[in-house]
């Protein structure tokens, strides 16, 4: 019986490697972001990052479309943009096919901003703008439009997420999409007040050990952020960004401005926020979370 020689295995196509890719998506962009190698193969080191960004895009696109349908234009500000993975992919997938809409990338490291500007020019992404500034300084930056529709912050470290929220509130954002990271501030305050807290309530056992303090502080920070958003008239949803096997910084906060306002619900959230700050001995945060 004649035996056919074994055929070499077929190399997987780009679509098979990245099923999230859509027809017409810029392969050049993926190469410039070093998601793909120059030969067009998947860079395994960035697969995890890309999975997070694509998943986040699925949450953001319907919000952008809603704004676009309502007013015929849409602006998005991405805080702590870094290399602007999120901004570039959003522009490529959503903004590029449109004739309107602007993406603003806000990043403190000027060298990354310059690279992003050069890449946007190279790709013809003319409605992408970049600012080399802190999130805090962007609150009243003259180059930014007075109103921003959607505010995003992907892994903005520690208090940068709070600054992004403050920016969204100041610019009357309709939507905020936040993935907090490295919330160290509350944990540090809890440690400073540990002796006082341990003497008053058995619940202080939650932050007696340093590891528990860090994790508890992270959770409380996000609870306070959600209450702050609700006190300012937002409906808040908290969910997972991706599976925990891909990232431990995995909490996704989605905030939607409610119209017409609900004063009673806002006041209830404000009261709860103040009560939590008092109960957990966090007086240093009263100004940050003022409503």
N, C-alpha and C positions, 0 to 999 in steps of 0.2 A: 504494500500500500504506500502510495506516495504521500509524503508529509510536506506540507507547505512550510517554508521557513517563517519563523516568527517575524511579524512586522514591528518596526519600531513604534513606540507609543506616540500618539499625536500630542503635540504640545497644546495645552489648553488655550483657548482664545481669551482675549482680554475680557470679553463679556462673561465668560465662564469664571475667570479669576475674580472679577468684580461684578457680580450680578446687579449691584446697585446702579451701575453705569446706565445712562440713558442715551438714546439715539441722538447723535449730534453733539454730545458732550465733548469739550475740548480736551483731546489727549495731550496737546502741547501744554495746557495748563497743568495737568497732572504730572507731567515730566518736570516742569519748572518748579513745582512744589515738592519734587523728589518723592512723590507718591509712586510714580513709575520710573523705572530706569530708562536710560537713553534708548535702549533696545525695545522699549514698550512693555517690559515685564513688571510685574508687581513687586514693589519693594516691601518685603515682609516686615521690616522694622516700622513701617508707617501704617500697616493694615489696621491695627487697633485704633490709632488716632482717626483714620479715615472712617472706620465703622461708627465712631462716636459722632463725627461731623455729619455724616449722611443721616444718621438717625435723628439728629437735632434738626437737620434741614426738613425732615418730614413733619416736624412740629411747626416749623416757622412758615413754610410755604403757604398753608391755608390762611394764616394771619395776614401775610402780605397780600394775598389775593383778595381777602375781604376788604382791606383798606383800598386797594386799587379799584375794586368794584364800586366802593362807596364814593370816592372822591376823584378818581381818575389819575392819581399819582400816589407815590409811596416813598418814604424815606426810612432807612434803617441805619442805626448807629451800633457798631460792634466795639465794645470796650475791652481793653486789654487784648487787642487783636493779635499781638505777636506777629507771626508770619502771614496772618490773615487767611488761613485755611478756610475758615467759615465764610468770610466775606467773599472770597474769590469763587468758591463753589456755589454760594447762593447767587452771585451775580451771573455765573455761567448758566446755571439751571433755570433761574427765574427772571432776573432782570434783563439779561442780554436779549431774549426774544421780545421784550417789551420796548416801546419807544420812550417810555418814561421811567422814573424811579432812580434813586441815588443810594449808594452804599457808602457810609462813612466808617473808615477804620481808625480807631483811636488807640494809640500805642505810645508809651513813654520813650521807648528806645528808638532814637532817631535813625540809626543805621537800618533797622527793620522797616521803618517807614519809607526810607529812600528806596530800598529794594522793592517794596510793594508798589511804590509809584512807578518805578521803572518797568515792573512786570505788567502793571495795568496798561501802561503806554504801549508796551510790546504786543500785548494781546488785543489792543483796541478796546479795552474796557473803559470807555471814556466817562462813564457815569459812576466811577469809583473815585472817592476822595480819601486822603489820608492826612491825619494830624499827628505830629509828634508832641504829645502833651499828656499830662496825667489825667486820670478820670476826674479828679477833683478840680483841676484847672479848666476842664472842658465845660464845667457847669455854666459858665458865662463867657465862653470863648466866642469872639466876634465872628469867626469864620463859619461857625455852625448856624444852620437855620433855626429860627425861634421855636419851631415845632418839629418833633421827631415822632414818627408813627410807631416804630418798633425798636426797642432797645434790647440788645443781646450782650451777654457776658459769659463766655465759656471758660471756666476755670480761672476766673479773676481772683487772685490770691487775697486771703484775709479780708481787710476792710475795703478792697477795691470793689467787691460786690456791693457793699453798702453805698459806695460812691456812685456806682452805676445806677442803683435804685434812686439815689438823690437826683442824678441827672435825668432819669426818666420822669420823676415827679416834677422837676423844674420845667421840662420840655413838654409836659402834658402827653406823654406817650400813651397810645391806646393799648399797647401790649408790651410786656417785658418777659424775656426768656432768659433765665439765669441758671447757671450750673456753678454753685459756689465751690471754693477750694481753700484749704489751709486756714480754717477759721481759728486762729490762735488767740485772738484778743480776749474773748470771754473766758477761755480756760485760764489765761494769765490772771484775770481779775478774780476768778473763783479761788485760785491758789492763794492770792493775797488775803482773801477774806476767809480762808479755810478755818482758822482757829475760832473766829467768831461764829461761823456757820455751824461748825461741829458741836459747839456748846449749846445750840438753840434747837435743833431739830434733827431727828434721826434720818431724815431724807438727805442730809449732808453726807451720809455714807456713800452716796452715789459718786461724789468727787473726792473721796479720801485717798484713793490711789491715783497716781499720775496718769496712767492709761485711761482710767475711767473719766478723769477730769477732762482730758483732751477730747474724748468721744462725746461726753455729755455736753461739753462746751460747744462743740460743733453742732450738735442737734439743737441746743437752745438758741444758738445764733440764728439758725434758719427759722425756728419757730417765731422768734422776735421779728425777723424780716417779713414773714408772712402776715403777722398781725399788723405791722406797720403799713404794708401794702393795703390790707383790708381797711385800715383806719383812714386811708387816703382814697377809698372808693374803688378798690380793685377786687375782683373775684379771683381767688387764688386756687390753683391746683398743684399738688405736689406728687411727683411720680419718679420712676427710675428712668435714667437716660438710656443705659444699655445694661446688659447682664453684669453682675458683680465680677465675673471672671475677666471682664475687659477693663474695668476701672473701679477703684474704691471711692473715687470722687464722683459719685453717681447720682446725686440728688438733683432733680430738675424742677425748678419753680416756674410755673407759668402764671402770669398775672394779666388779667383782662379788665380794662376800665369799664365800669358799669355806668350805663346811661338809661334812664335818669338816675341821679345819685340816690342812695339809700341812707339818709342821715342816721337813723337808729342803728343800723348795722355797723356803720362807721364808728359811732360813739361807743358801741359795745366792744369793738375791737380795740379802740384806744384805751378804754378802761382796763381791759384784760392785759394789754401791753404794760401799762403803768404798774398794775398789780404784780406782774411777773418780775419786773425790774426790782421792785421792792422786796418781794418774797425771796429772791435769789441773791440779794445784796449786791446789785449791780448798779450803784449810783453813778458810776463813771459813764454809763451808756445812756443816761437820761437825755443828754443833748443829741446824741447820734440818732436815737429813736423817738425824738420829740414829734408829736403830732398835734 
